[in-house]
Amino acid sequence: MGEPRVSILLPAFDARATLPVCLDSIRRQRESRFECVIVDDGSRDGTSALLERAAAADPRFRVLSQPHRGIVESLNDGLAACRAPVVARMDADDWMHRDRLALQLDALDREPRLAGVGCQVRIFPRAGLADGRRRYESWLNAIASPDQVRAEAFVECPVAHPTLALRREVLAGLGFRDEGWPEDYDLVLRLLAAGESLAVVPKRLLAWRDGPDRLSRTHPAYALERFAACKAAFLASGLLKGSAEYVLWGYGGTGRSLRRALLAHDKRPSHIVELHPGRIGQRIHGAPVIEPSALAALHGRPLVASVAGETARSLIRGALAALGRKEGVDYVCAA
């Protein structure tokens, strides 16, 4: 079949129930010049036999079997076996549209400066899908350009990890790591911190399964406080690197969580911006609470806007733009 254009990196652990649909969606790809590197991470439910049959029937599927070691080790072991210039992530409980690989490879061919691209998602099953997940899906699918990816990076992970197709040389240079927080978010933030550009193909090309047994719902590394710790680490080494103090806009649940996480890096708010008139003039943990109009006197102080709603973030961005503040340089929006 010749050299593959793309390597699909697919870890699997006890995935017998969902793998058949996943593998069928890969076989049906319009771009047929792929290899699928599947890492069987010590499965006990019949996954191994299923994968052996798939590899015997189609030489494009390669199976690496190992004792159970976890997602990060599985991804790194699989990455080392990938041969193509582009590595596309995939999870064993999802399925991809038949045009996914072709469209992502085309996007990378057209934009050599991009390190990688994701795609839009359709979360399933839809029955019983919580309103919060629907809002998250809408937010995620509104992101397309590299500037949008960068601007939204501290709100949530701006690219769904199983949609990523990355240039292998870039991904191999970083690898996956276990820092006690989500390895996928960690990878995206490291890519952006290294100056790499990511974009999103504006089509729904991945069906992303949601359910109580998904790793992101069960593993302690995906708890909300670990996301805050991840954001804080990258903010401390990025926007806040040269300053022990910053201005915090917003002191709801997200603002309080991020403030606590940043304390671990000796970063403290010098001022807290609030709209609630009852808080103006008070002090929170020693920081005076100010209204937005007082920001003009704090030019040069980095600012973290940590609010949960898209509407509130939009208003904050407008107010800071009016003050001449540049996003990503003078401030970031987080959640």
Sequence and secondary structure as in RCSB ss.txt:
>XXXX:A:sequence
MGEPRVSILLPAFDARATLPVCLDSIRRQRESRFECVIVDDGSRDGTSALLERAAAADPRFRVLSQPHRGIVESL
NDGLAACRAPVVARMDADDWMHRDRLALQLDALDREPRLAGVGCQVRIFPRAGLADGRRRYESWLNAIASPDQVR
AEAFVECPVAHPTLALRREVLAGLGFRDEGWPEDYDLVLRLLAAGESLAVVPKRLLAWRDGPDRLSRTHPAYALE
RFAACKAAFLASGLLKGSAEYVLWGYGGTGRSLRRALLAHDKRPSHIVELHPGRIGQRIHGAPVIEPSALAALHG
RPLVASVAGETARSLIRGALAALGRKEGVDYVCAA
>XXXX:A:secstr
  S SEEEEEEESS TTTHHHHHHHHHT S   EEEEEEEES  SSHHHHHHHHHHH TTEEEEEES   HHHHH
HHHHHH  SSEEEE  TT EE TTHHHHHHHHHHH TTEEEEEEEEEEE  TT  HHHHHHHHHHHT  SHHHHH
HTTTTS SS GGG EEEHHHHHHH    SSS HHHHHHHHHHHTT EEEEEEEEEEEEE  TTSHHHHSGGGSHH
HHHHHHHHHHHHTTTTT SEEEEE  SHHHHHHHHHHHTTT EEEEEE   TTTTT EETTEEEE GGGGGGGTT
S EEEE S HHHHHHHHHHHHHTT  BTTTEEEE 
